[in-house]
Amino acid sequence: MEIHKFIWAGRLPLNVYTDTLEEVDALKIIVTMGRGGTGKTTFVALMTKHFIKTGGHPLLLVDVDPDQNLGELVGVDLPEEGKKTISELIIETFLEAGGTTVGVPPSERMEGKIWESGLYEGDYFDLMAIGPKWAEGCYCLPDAALKRALERLTKVYKYILIDSPAGLEHLNRKITSDVDAIIDIIDPSKKAFNHVQRAHKIAKRVDLAFNNFFIVGGYRFPRSLEETVEETTGLQYLGKIAYDEEVENYVLHGKSLLQLPNTSPTYTSITEIRKKAGY
């Protein structure tokens, strides 16, 4: 397959420098969401570890959570790597540099900047983050810029893993389409079950094309509630993330979860969950 070149500053926006590229399997986009503290970002990081281990790369990781924790959990510090979040790039372009939003749509102007200055490129995965929004207003422009970037050059990835917050505004704006799976990580609360139902309803109402909507129990989700999940939500339950004190130690000391032993209860529970999901 010839690469029909989106070239910024004389280079491809990936670690690809040949004239041709082998055709990869159909791209699969997995969106993981959930309330804070359920283990959502840990889940994404350890899914990344799984795909690296099993050859499911190259990967694109997209951190849509303003808390911006995914990079740390996979051993990437964007500022140290000289990379900026999409929100930072928008502020630089349209607020600090006085760029106009008249004429060419702002999302189109941002596309090249994202690939040049917002994309960390690694051996097995690339990473970008939407970042906290340091200005008044909604996430409309960052979401639109991210959506355009994802639409234009994602065919070379095998998987795109999106770490999304519990808030549904990004899902509502369809930051991506043709999703293979949405995975909602829940805790033992009525709010969590309500969130699942709202998220599923929004995904259908905005015509987000998705093949599966799965439920996963977080660290604190009790075994006693597992049998009621599918009955309550009408959606497939894949299991729960097992607790492992070593994971907390890694996070506390800023160690990459990609280095976590394969024997970790958390990692082995996630590998079982991904088997049920078909990955």
C-alpha positions in Angstrom: 0.0 0.0 0.0 1.5 3.3 -1.0 1.5 6.0 1.7 -0.5 9.0 0.4 1.5 11.3 2.4 0.4 13.6 5.0 3.9 15.1 5.5 4.7 17.8 8.1 8.1 19.5 8.1 9.3 17.0 5.5 8.5 13.9 7.5 5.7 11.5 8.1 3.8 11.9 11.4 4.8 8.4 12.4 7.9 6.3 12.6 7.4 5.3 9.0 10.0 6.4 6.4 9.6 3.9 3.6 7.8 4.3 0.4 5.4 1.5 1.1 3.8 0.1 4.2 2.4 -3.4 4.8 -1.3 -3.5 5.0 -2.3 -3.9 8.6 -5.4 -5.6 10.0 -8.5 -3.5 10.2 -8.0 -0.7 12.7 -9.9 -1.1 16.0 -10.7 1.8 18.2 -11.4 1.0 21.9 -12.8 3.8 24.1 -12.5 3.2 27.9 -14.4 5.5 30.2 -15.4 5.6 33.9 -15.6 7.6 37.1 -12.4 8.6 38.8 -10.7 5.9 41.0 -12.2 2.9 39.2 -9.0 1.9 37.6 -9.8 3.2 34.1 -6.4 4.6 33.2 -4.7 1.5 34.7 -6.9 -0.6 32.5 -5.8 1.3 29.4 -2.1 1.2 30.4 -2.2 -2.6 31.0 -4.1 -3.2 27.8 -1.2 -1.3 26.1 1.2 -3.7 27.8 -0.9 -6.7 26.6 -0.9 -5.4 22.9 2.8 -4.8 23.0 3.4 -8.3 24.4 1.2 -10.0 21.8 2.3 -7.9 18.8 -0.8 -5.8 18.6 1.1 -2.7 17.6 1.7 0.0 16.4 -0.7 1.6 18.9 -2.0 5.1 19.2 -2.9 6.1 22.8 -5.2 9.1 23.2 -5.6 10.7 26.6 -8.9 12.6 26.6 -9.0 12.9 30.4 -8.1 16.5 31.6 -6.3 14.9 34.5 -3.8 13.6 32.0 -2.5 10.5 33.8 -2.1 8.1 31.0 1.4 9.2 29.9 2.8 8.7 33.4 1.4 5.2 33.6 3.0 4.2 30.3 6.3 6.0 31.1 6.0 9.1 28.9 6.4 12.6 30.1 5.1 14.8 27.2 6.8 18.1 28.4 10.1 16.3 28.8 9.7 14.9 25.3 9.1 18.4 24.0 5.4 17.6 23.2 2.4 19.7 24.0 -1.3 18.9 24.6 -3.9 19.8 22.0 -5.3 22.4 24.4 -1.8 24.0 24.8 -1.4 24.1 21.0 -4.7 25.8 20.6 -3.9 28.5 23.2 -0.5 29.1 21.5 -2.1 29.4 18.1 -5.3 31.4 18.7 -4.7 33.2 22.0 -1.0 33.9 22.5 -0.1 34.2 18.8 -3.2 36.1 17.8 -4.3 33.6 15.2 -7.7 34.1 13.6 -10.5 31.6 13.4 -11.8 33.2 10.2 -11.4 31.4 6.9 -9.8 28.0 7.2 -11.6 26.1 9.9 -9.5 26.1 13.2 -9.5 22.3 13.4 -7.8 22.1 9.9 -5.1 24.6 11.1 -4.5 22.5 14.1 -4.0 19.2 12.3 -0.4 19.8 11.3 0.5 21.2 14.7 -0.9 18.2 16.4 1.2 15.8 14.3 4.3 17.9 14.6 4.2 19.1 18.2 1.6 17.1 20.0 2.4 13.5 19.0 4.9 11.5 21.1 6.3 8.7 18.9 7.6 5.5 20.6 8.8 2.1 19.5 5.5 0.4 20.0 3.0 3.2 20.6 2.4 6.9 19.9 0.7 9.1 22.4 -1.3 12.4 22.3 -3.3 14.2 25.0 -6.1 16.7 24.9 -4.9 18.2 28.2 -6.6 20.6 30.6 -8.3 23.6 29.1 -6.7 26.7 30.5 -9.2 29.1 29.1 -12.9 29.9 29.4 -15.4 27.9 27.3 -16.1 24.3 26.4 -13.9 21.7 24.9 -15.5 22.2 21.5 -12.4 23.3 19.6 -9.9 20.8 21.2 -12.5 18.0 20.5 -12.9 19.2 16.9 -9.1 19.3 16.4 -8.7 15.9 17.9 -11.5 14.4 15.8 -10.0 15.7 12.5 -6.5 14.5 13.4 -7.9 11.0 14.2 -9.9 10.9 11.0 -7.0 11.7 8.7 -4.1 9.4 9.6 -4.9 6.4 11.7 -4.9 3.6 9.2 -1.3 2.6 10.0 -2.2 1.7 13.6 -3.6 -1.6 14.6 -5.4 -0.2 17.7 -6.3 3.2 19.0 -6.9 3.2 22.8 -8.8 6.2 24.1 -8.8 7.0 27.8 -11.9 9.1 28.3 -13.3 10.6 31.6 -16.7 9.9 33.1 -18.0 13.1 31.7 -19.8 12.5 28.4 -19.1 15.7 26.5 -16.3 14.2 24.4 -18.5 11.2 23.5 -21.4 13.6 22.7 -19.2 15.4 20.2 -18.1 12.1 18.5 -14.4 12.7 18.8 -14.1 9.5 16.9 -16.4 7.2 14.9 -16.5 3.5 14.0 -15.6 2.4 17.5 -15.0 -1.3 17.9 -15.7 -1.3 21.7 -16.7 1.1 24.4 -15.7 -0.2 27.9 -17.2 1.4 30.9 -15.4 0.8 34.2 -17.8 1.0 37.1 -17.7 1.2 40.9 -20.4 0.0 43.3 -22.6 3.0 43.2 -26.0 4.0 41.7 -24.2 6.9 39.9 -22.0 4.3 38.1 -24.9 2.3 36.8 -26.7 5.6 35.7 -23.5 6.6 33.9 -23.5 3.4 31.9 -27.1 3.9 30.8 -26.5 7.5 29.9 -23.3 6.8 28.0 -25.0 3.9 26.0 -28.0 6.1 25.2 -25.8 9.0 24.0 -23.6 6.8 21.9 -26.8 5.6 20.1 -28.4 9.0 19.9 -25.4 10.7 18.3 -25.1 7.8 15.8 -21.7 6.7 17.1 -20.9 3.5 15.2 -19.8 0.9 17.8 -19.8 -2.9 17.7 -19.8 -3.5 21.5 -20.5 -1.8 24.7 -18.9 -3.7 27.6 -19.0 -3.3 31.4 -16.0 -4.0 33.6 -16.0 -3.8 37.4 -13.3 -1.6 39.0 -11.1 -2.4 41.9 -13.8 -1.8 44.5 -16.6 -3.6 42.7 -17.8 -6.5 44.9 -18.2 -10.0 43.5 -21.7 -10.1 45.1 -22.9 -7.5 42.5 -21.5 -9.1 39.4 -24.5 -11.3 38.7 -26.8 -8.3 38.6 -24.8 -6.1 36.2 -26.1 -7.5 32.9 -29.6 -7.7 34.3 -29.5 -4.1 35.4 -27.8 -2.6 32.3 -28.7 -5.0 29.5 -25.0 -5.0 28.5 -22.3 -7.6 28.6 -20.2 -7.8 31.8 -16.6 -8.9 31.2 -15.4 -9.3 34.8 -13.6 -7.1 37.4 -10.1 -5.6 37.7 -8.3 -7.4 40.5 -6.6 -5.3 43.2 -2.8 -5.4 43.4 -0.9 -3.4 46.0 2.1 -3.4 43.7 0.1 -1.4 41.1 -0.4 1.3 43.8 3.3 1.3 44.5 4.1 1.8 40.9 1.7 4.7 40.5 2.9 6.3 43.8 6.5 6.2 42.6 5.8 7.2 39.0 6.9 3.8 37.6 5.5 2.7 34.2 2.9 0.0 34.5 4.4 -1.5 31.3 7.2 -2.8 33.6 4.7 -4.5 35.9 5.3 -8.3 36.2 3.1 -10.4 34.1 2.1 -12.3 37.3 0.4 -9.2 38.8 -3.2 -10.0 39.7 -4.3 -6.8 38.1 -2.6 -7.6 34.8 -3.8 -11.2 34.7 -7.4 -10.1 35.4 -7.2 -7.6 32.6 -5.8 -10.3 30.2 -8.9 -12.4 31.1 -11.2 -9.5 30.5 -9.6 -8.8 27.1 -10.1 -12.5 26.1 -13.8 -12.2 26.8 -13.9 -9.0 24.7 -12.2 -10.8 21.9 -8.8 -9.1 21.8 
